[in-house]
Amino acid sequence: MTARPPAGTSVAHDSGLKHATGAAIYIDDMPEPPGLLHAFIGLSAHAHAKIARVDLTAARAMPGVAAAIAAVDVPGVNDVGPALPGDPIFADGLVEYWGQSLFAVAAGTIAEARAAAAKAVVEYEVLPHILTVDEALVAESYVLPARTLVSGDPDAALSAAPHRLSGRIDIGGQEHFYLEGQVAMAIPGEDGDMLVHSSTQHPTEVQHLVARALKLPDHAVTCETRRMGGGFGGKESQASLPAIVAALLAQKTGRPVKLRLDRDDDMVLTGKRHDFRIDYDVGFDAEGKILGIDVMQAARCGYSPDLSAAICDRAVFHADNCYYLENVRIVSYRCKTNTVSNTAFRGFGGPQGMIGIECVVDDIARHLTLDPLEVRRRNFYGKEDRNLTPYHMKVTDNIAPELTDTLAARADYTARRAAVAAFNMENPWIRRGIALTPLKFGISFTLTHMNQAGALVHVYTDGSVMLNHGGTEMSQGLYTKVAQVVAAEFGISIDRVKITATTTGKVPNTSPTAASSGSDLNGMAARDAALAIRGRMAEAAAPILGAVPEDIVFENGALRAGGKSISFADAAKATHRARLPLSATGYYATPEIHYDAATGRGRPFFYFAYGASVAEVEIDTLTGEYRLLRADILHDCGHSLNPALDIGQIEGGFVQGMGWLTTEELCWSAKGRLLTHATSTYKIPATGDIPAAFHVALFESGGNPAETIYRSKAVGEPPLMLGMSVFFALKDAVASKAEVSRFDAPATPERVLMALEAKS
Amino acid sequence: MPDRDTPAFFLGDSPRRPGSVSPTTTVLEYLRSVEHRPGTKEGCAEGDCGACTVVLGEPDGPRMRYRAVNACVLFMAALDGKQLLTVEDLAAADGGPHPVQTALAEHHGSQCGFCTPGFAMSLFALDRSGAAVDRAEAVEALAGNLCRCTGYRPILDAALAARPPDPEDTATAARLRALTAGGPLRMKYAEQAWHAPETLTDLAAALVADTSAVPVAGGTDAGVWVSKQHRRLNAIVSMEKVQELRAIERRDGMLRIGAAVPYEDALGELDALFPDLGAMVRRIGSRQIRERGTIGANIANASPIGDVPPALIALDAKLVLRRGAAQRTVPIETFFAGYRRTILTTGEFIESVDIPLPKDGRVFRCHKVAKRFDQDISAVCAAFSAAFAGGAVRDIRIGFGGMAATPARAHPVENILIGQPWTEASVRAAMTVLDATFVPISDHRARAAYRRLVARNLLYKFFLETAASTPRTRLVPAP
């Protein structure tokens, strides 16, 4: 199954020009239906409290108000928990974080709804709260039981090791900061049906949870998503609440309701990347090779489980990154705190697990005064041996060593490390640092049953094609890639393929567009549908071409065999006349994967994606400020489905990962209120933060050894972890002047300066 | 001439005189809900993300001058006399995309696309400015447009790609003048009033006549009171149309900056006279904010973390204050009475800032320290101006921001240094005094210990930078 054009080419994002001209329609841009109401959610003003009373009488009496509802007004189940219960739509008797949803108001304008919400009377009985991982560990406050993964004999290996180090790294969370905030519009129909336009990565979940809350069968609810203004995991489970609240109010009033969270409410109300504390105890030899390791991962899950089980599992699965850990124990604590329930975010726990082991190898290198890259290389998984992960899946596609070598050569790592050292000899105030970090990221949902997808393809008798599938377009260009697959299979130009909005009415029971799986799953499902139609078209065209169906080739807008041809459109007409269906569903389920959570053993991933980056930074040792001078990236996309889109994911992921580890700092007050809830206080990278010298390339591999769509590889999440190189380059610069015993993320200028002060 | 009671402007090429709209409706809300132009997006509603970027054209002689601005913190009434251009206006005559839009698409400059119209507008304004666009200029022009998807590289490539210039608009300036012929705008809507006097005398009279009126210049701060805090401002007196307040000139050994001069308009003189201050002003907000925001208002709002006041304290700037016909001149460091309080009396306002021109032998340096280089609010600002004689400190003035409830002059530090030899020992002693001078707070921008340490180190940096041949003390400039 090799790619042919337009698959494998740099087709532009289907909406690129529409984005630039403002013609792309987001939910808040849709023409407003007559009678539309605007909804506002009332948020709690304590981190942990019993709610003695929620009285909406005064709110209901305010001008323009059509409805005000709280927990008591939910006809069905008052919970939006995606996997496990515990996320009430409206808090019922108890609030567990500052900013939790208490009630909602629908009014003629958003200003009226907001003004009415201010009149609600809420009485609290304040309870003591737990905010941090450290507090939760002491109090043994968990949303889920701890998990332990052991392989080999870590205790024996640790005690026998000639060298031993222990350390700790705390890693802050991250706000998704999708530019388009959470938004939904619910439109009631006949029979009590509900159409919900939702900016969601998971239309099926929105559909099912709306139905459950409204006490309707799933078939009564349709969820449609044309595009999101960014998702990054933040609209996987977190899109449900606004959609459900809009739908509840629409059901209550019989009128369409739009709910768009403003930036502050969005940041306060919705979950973020889990902050982690990672402690380690490692034994190693004089070359820096890890002999045994004991790792403790503690995640701040917030007040409810949400997706934390799978996220913390993925952190465990990535505690090795590219390194062979023969004797290892990983204990994972899922801490319950009185903060917003943390959720999916690009990498889904993987980045946190990975940065833990990167911290370990970096600390080992500094302890032994070796180049950290050398220690990394010495610990890489082998090809034929030393290739068993802690969860006993064999790494059979390991390209980390050659990818790293290629990048180190292209980025001139060795000479530049020497140049950095020379620069630092001459510069007491400005210091430089350099780091190369690799990554290996497991591809597949670790919950095996989620690895399935459906598609729906129609060919019309003029030869134009309608494409629909369960994947959502959040920015990544999934719609374009899947359209490339369909166009390639039919041998037609991509502009003959109409990309249509994802809707539960066309493809049901879908998985979220998450886990980097979008193209792998939906590309295969759409191909399956296209192949089914192609078979029937070939059957219909065979007598016309005087050929057997198997010999018919679909290319350049025509079906060809034996020197004869018929246009794709004429073939479609012929198929219709032959009374064969020009419509097909397609389906795909990832093969070979399995995982037993009880034993912690299995093959949770179909394959691994690899990448590496080199970053060089400069720090001001008097203020802690810094600049990224240069970044070099080599990333593995197998046979790329679309090099331009893939490079976009790689660059964007790198910068987002860099932001996570540098300037993006979430702060809470002592009472548990999020203080950084706007652009003015939460700083994602801007144009000035990326280097002029920014070299990004795709690794030239023989394609994905696993049988994926045209041997491509998933690219959504892995590049985020390329940003680690910036963090470790900063640490390297600090280490040129001070002994670094602890260096936490995000490495804000303050962290850098304080690390310099610690022991200089 | 009779006053006019409705703002008059062009939306694209079409004249508009919206009759029934609040003067403090934001332009973003107006575009989306009244004009049904959804291309301009709300990303943050506080002038920090650029998704709502639109372009304002205003007559500049026979030509038009264009500024990229944030529609989310721009009041409707401020459109009076201007041309408002949105992403929908960029289309070519044949309906095809504008070259900046084509460039963004061809360079794969969008992913989710939500920020893209804002980038297109910033690029359009940059093109229209006629400036030679190198990478540094592109980075600066786009630093107020946040993108969460692309990592910016393709957008900067699009910015730097060659494209034909737009034909110059020679008709709109005259049409705009005709549209707004008549007296000043004096608008009423329900309980709200907006008055935009056009002379200094009228402005002074208006502020004395209605002491409840809020004086507003560019409105980038007042806009946030409305867009984020949902406050209603009943009486507003706009300073924007007062030509005397928009002048910037050198005279009597001073650089006089009118209180309503936008930052961007002051950059040329600041760069020429005080390069460090010019560089710092480039880090205030974004270009969209600096096209509207003014140095006068940065002083008047008396924020403890305003970026300009510490530099002005070190530069010994004076403020010219006016109430009615009465004028007084005060040193800037006496202007701040407490946390967000000033010595302005009722009806009094800042007319201009007078900065002494640089003198030979005097050294000036200033710094802004924040989490992010561009468009962030400072943790600490520091500014130093000193004269040395015979290896000793003849005179030194030191201003700090972020260290106290107001921008503050570090008198005790100055006192211990004056007359002392300019040596490591003197500076170390002064750093100890500095530590005892301020009690900064801990907040989400910085902890107190960091603020103290940075303040000390910046004084030390000033020493290093004024000592003979020091190794580099500054990071490489923005890439």
Interface residues (C-beta under 8 A of the other chain):
Chain A: S10 A12 H13 S15 G16 L17 K18 H19 A20 T21 G22 A23 A24 I25 Y26 D28 D29 P31 A111 R114 H176 F177 Y178 L179 E180 G181 R227 M228 G229 G230 G231 F232 D262 R263 D264 E426 N427 P428 W429 I430 M474 S475 Q476 G477 E618 I619 D620 L622 T623 G624 E625 Y626 R627 L628 L629 A644 L645 I647 G648 E651 G652 G653 F654 V655 Q656 T663 E665 C667 L675 T676 A678 T679 S680 T681 K683 I684 P685 A686 T687 G688 D689 I690 P691 A692 A693 F694 V696 T748 P749 E750 L753 M754 E757
Chain B: H36 R37 P38 G39 T40 K41 E42 G43 C44 A45 E46 D48 C49 A51 T86 V87 E88 L90 A91 P97 V100 Q101 T102 L104 A105 E106 H108 G109 S110 Q111 C112 G113 F114 C115 T116 P117 A120 R135 A138 V139 E140 L142 A143 G144 N145 L146 C147 R148 C149 T150 G151 Y152 R153 P154 I155 L156 K228 H230 H367 V369 A370 K371 R372 F373 D374 Q375 D376 I377 A379 D443 H444 R445 A446 R447 A449 Y450 L453 V454 N457 L458 Y460 K461 L464 T470 P471 R472 T473 R474 L475 V476 A478 P479
